[in-house]
Amino acid sequence: MADMQEVLAAINVAIEKLDSNASGNALRQYEELEQLLQSLNGVPAYEQAAQAYNGLISSLRESISAEQQLKQTLEQAKATFHGGF
């Protein structure tokens, strides 16, 4: 079993990775595509592309929410380790 320092180090690394906000950055980049997709309006594949895009954006928003929940849980675990030892 890992000792307290190893656990805290692992928690800190996980929090740092979550702080990089990869999903949020991806969401911003994909939102830039929305204007490009709008320019395709009327093209036969537009409707399919728009549906796929909307699904992607929805998934990224869910991912951001899950990342925030995970970070909160890790912060709570970190506080518990600091308070309990």
C-alpha positions as CSV (number, residue, x, y, z in Angstrom):
1,M,0.0,0.0,0.0
2,A,1.2,3.5,-0.9
3,D,2.3,5.8,1.9
4,M,0.7,9.1,2.6
5,Q,3.3,11.1,0.6
6,E,2.9,8.9,-2.4
7,V,-0.9,9.3,-2.3
8,L,-0.7,13.1,-1.9
9,A,1.8,13.3,-4.8
10,A,-0.5,11.2,-7.0
11,I,-3.5,13.4,-6.0
12,N,-1.5,16.6,-6.8
13,V,-0.4,15.3,-10.2
14,A,-4.0,14.4,-11.0
15,I,-5.3,17.8,-10.0
16,E,-2.5,19.5,-12.1
17,K,-3.6,17.5,-15.1
18,L,-7.2,18.5,-14.6
19,D,-6.2,22.1,-14.2
20,S,-4.8,22.0,-17.7
21,N,-8.5,22.0,-18.8
22,A,-8.0,19.9,-21.9
23,S,-11.8,19.5,-22.5
24,G,-12.3,23.3,-22.1
25,N,-9.6,24.0,-24.6
26,A,-11.0,21.5,-27.0
27,L,-14.4,23.0,-26.6
28,R,-13.2,26.5,-27.5
29,Q,-11.4,25.1,-30.5
30,Y,-14.4,23.2,-31.8
31,E,-16.7,26.2,-31.2
32,E,-14.5,28.0,-33.7
33,L,-15.6,25.4,-36.2
34,E,-19.2,26.4,-35.8
35,Q,-18.8,29.4,-38.2
36,L,-17.2,27.2,-40.8
37,L,-20.0,24.7,-40.5
38,Q,-22.6,27.5,-40.9
39,S,-20.9,28.4,-44.2
40,L,-21.8,24.9,-45.4
41,N,-25.5,25.5,-44.9
42,G,-27.2,24.2,-48.0
43,V,-24.5,21.6,-48.8
44,P,-26.0,18.1,-48.8
45,A,-23.8,16.8,-45.9
46,Y,-24.4,19.9,-43.8
47,E,-27.2,18.4,-41.7
48,Q,-25.1,15.3,-40.9
49,A,-22.1,17.5,-40.1
50,A,-24.2,19.8,-37.9
51,Q,-25.6,16.8,-35.9
52,A,-22.2,15.3,-35.4
53,Y,-20.8,18.7,-34.3
54,N,-23.7,19.2,-31.8
55,G,-23.0,15.7,-30.4
56,L,-19.3,16.5,-30.1
57,I,-20.0,19.8,-28.3
58,S,-22.5,18.1,-25.9
59,S,-19.9,15.4,-25.1
60,L,-17.2,17.9,-24.4
61,R,-19.5,19.8,-22.0
62,E,-20.3,16.6,-20.2
63,S,-16.6,15.9,-20.0
64,I,-15.9,19.3,-18.5
65,S,-18.5,18.7,-15.9
66,A,-17.1,15.3,-15.1
67,E,-13.6,16.8,-14.8
68,Q,-14.8,19.4,-12.4
69,Q,-16.5,16.7,-10.3
70,L,-13.3,14.6,-10.3
71,K,-11.2,17.6,-9.3
72,Q,-13.6,18.4,-6.4
73,T,-13.4,14.8,-5.2
74,L,-9.6,14.9,-5.4
75,E,-9.4,18.2,-3.5
76,Q,-11.6,16.6,-0.8
77,A,-9.4,13.6,-0.7
78,K,-6.3,15.8,-0.4
79,A,-8.0,17.8,2.4
80,T,-8.8,14.5,4.2
81,F,-5.2,13.3,4.0
82,H,-3.9,16.6,5.2
83,G,-6.4,16.7,8.1
84,G,-6.2,13.0,9.0
85,F,-2.5,12.6,9.2
